[in-house]
């Protein structure tokens, strides 16, 4: 009996969706915001923090819309406080940084 070499399997890359623009991308390229009971809404840079999470892409327009509308609050099933909004606004990617990356 001859063994046949199996082709290498590609590693599975988890896909997530931006709650604002609904674009799908790999999990590591999106920013996760998580609702934590005692801290409110915080950024989860590890992607492993316990709590209800929602993802935003790196487009500044998505961050602006997430802050201006209640789409993020609905996704996290909470109401965003002023402190939460300031925390999210501070983490918002700048358009200038995006242009520098492209050059």
N, C-alpha and C positions, 0 to 999 in steps of 0.2 A: 504494500500500500504506500503510495507516494503522497507526501504532504504538499499541498499547494499553498504558496505564500499568499497571505491575506493582504489586501491593500491597506495602507495606514488610514485610520479613521480620522477625520477632521475633528478638532475639539469643538464642542458645543459652545456657542457664544450666546448668552441670554439676550433677548431683545426686549426693550421697553418702549413705551409711547409717551411723548411729551403731552401733558394734559391740556396745553393751549393749542398748539398747531397740529396735534395728532400725528406727527411724523414719527416713524419707527426707527430706532437706532440701537446699537449695542449698549448694554447697561453701563459700561464704564465711560461712555462719551456723554451721558446725561448726568445732571445733578439731581440728587435725591433730597427732597424735603420730607421731614418726618414729624408727625404730631406725637409729642411725648406728654404724658399726663401732667408731670410737675414742672416742665420747662416751656410748654407751648410748642410752637413750630420752630424747628431748628434744621440747619443743614446737616446732612449725613454724608460726610466725605468717604466713609468706609463702605457705605451701602449695606451695612449689616446691623444697624441699630434697630432695636425693637420699637414697634409702633406703626401706625398707619402711614404709609409713604406715598408720595407722588413725585413724578419726574418732570424736569424742565430741560429743554435743550439750551444750547449756548447762544441763541439769538436774543439780543437785547429787547426786541419787540415782544417776544414771548414773556419775558420777565416783566415788562411794563404792563402788558395785558393781564398777567397773573395778579399784579398788585392793584390794578384799576378795577377789575371785575371780581366776581365771586367764584370764578372757575376753580381756583386753587382751594378755596374754603369748601366748596362742594366735594372736590376730590379727597380732601382730608377729613371731611365730615366734621367740621368745626367752624367757628368764627375766628377770623384773624384779628388779633389785638393790634394796637398801635406799635407795641414792642415787637411783635412778630413781623409786621410790615417793615419796620426799620431794619431788623435783622436780615430780611430777604433783600431789601433795597441795597444794603451794604455788600451783599454777596453777588449782586447783579454784575454780569460781565459788561465791560465797556466796549463801545463801538470802536474806539481808538485801538484797543488791544487786539481786536479781531482784524483790523486793517493791517496792523503791524505783522501779524502772523502770516498773512497772505503775501506780503512783499518779500 
